[in-house]
C-alpha cells in the first residue's frame, strides 16, 4: 500500500468496532438499523445473489413499497463474482460485508456528502488531506452533464479542489442489475502514500491500482430507472444509497497491505497455512480463504451446488479450490477441518453457517469427493497432452469433457497456466 504519512497516527481498530461505530453514527442521524437480508434475492430474477446493500430494497427506490422510515442503515453480506480472476490480490473478494445507509426520498447529495465526511474525519479520524473523491464526469448519451453539485458540496465540507476527480460513466454511474434504480455516484478514496509517486494531478491519471484505494461510495444518487430496453426514465423521487466495504475499510484504517491481513480473514489464512504446513503460495492461501467463506455462506442458505444458475457458483468455487491445492501438490488437504474452523469462529457474524452446519458440510464433502476423482484422471490426461505439444485441440477438449468429465473452464484455466492458447493465435483450434 505504500508509505503512509507520519501524520496519520490512528490506533488499530477492529472490524467489529468499525461496524458498530458506523451503525451507531447513522442511528444518531435518525437512520433505522435494519437486519442483514438473505444473500438469496427474493423475486428478483436479475440477480443470482445480493451484490449490494441496496439490492433487497429496489422497490423502496421505485416507490412500489414504503420503508418503515425514510432513513435506513445496516451491514449487508454481499456476493460478487465479476472479479473472480482478481481474487487473491490485496483487495478483491467474492464475498464481503457492506456498510450501508440510505435516504429514500429524504436528503440527497448535500446530506450524503456531509454525513460521509463527518463520519470519516470525525469518527474514524482520517485526515482530510488523505481523502480524494470522484464525481460523475457526465455522459451525453443519457443527457447528463458533469456533477457540479457534488463538486460544490465536497469543496464546502473541506475537500481540496485538486482532490476532486471527474470520472466517466463506467466508473461513476451505478446500476444494481440489468434493470432498476440507478444514478451517478460519488466515491471516496484514501491516499496510501505521502510522496509524489503516481500522485494525482488534475486532469491526469488517477492511480487506483497502487496508490488510491476506494473506501466509501458516499452516494449513488438514485434518480433514474434503467428499463429493459436500455433507456433511462426519472424515478418518482430522488434517493441516496451509500456503501463501504468493511474489509477494505478495516485494511485501510489499520494500514494493512491487504484485506487478508484483517481480523475478518487472517484467522482463515492462518488456519489454511497450518493445514498445508506452509506449502501453499500466498495467492493460493488468499483464494482459498475467500472461497471458503463464500462457499460456506451460499451452502448455509441451503443452496446446493449444481450445473446451472445459482448453484453453479459454489460448484465452480469448490472446484477452483480443489484444483489449486492439487496443482501445488498439497494432496488430501483437510477441507473439512477448515470448514469446521470457519463455522466455529465466524457463526457470530454469519449465524446460518452454524444453524445449517450439517447441510453445509455434507454438500461440500459430496462435491469434493465427486470432483476430486474427476480431477485426478483429467489432469493426468492434460499432462499427457502437454508432453505432445503446446496446443489443446477441439478433439482433446471434447474428450476431456465427455470421457473424463473435466469441466471446460478447468481446461481453459490449465491452458492459460501452461501458455497453451492465446486469443490472438489463429492457429489455435480449441
Order of alpha helices (4+ residues) and beta strands (2+ residues): alpha-beta-alpha-beta-beta-alpha-beta-alpha-beta-alpha-beta-beta-beta-beta-alpha-alpha-alpha-alpha-alpha-alpha-alpha-alpha-alpha
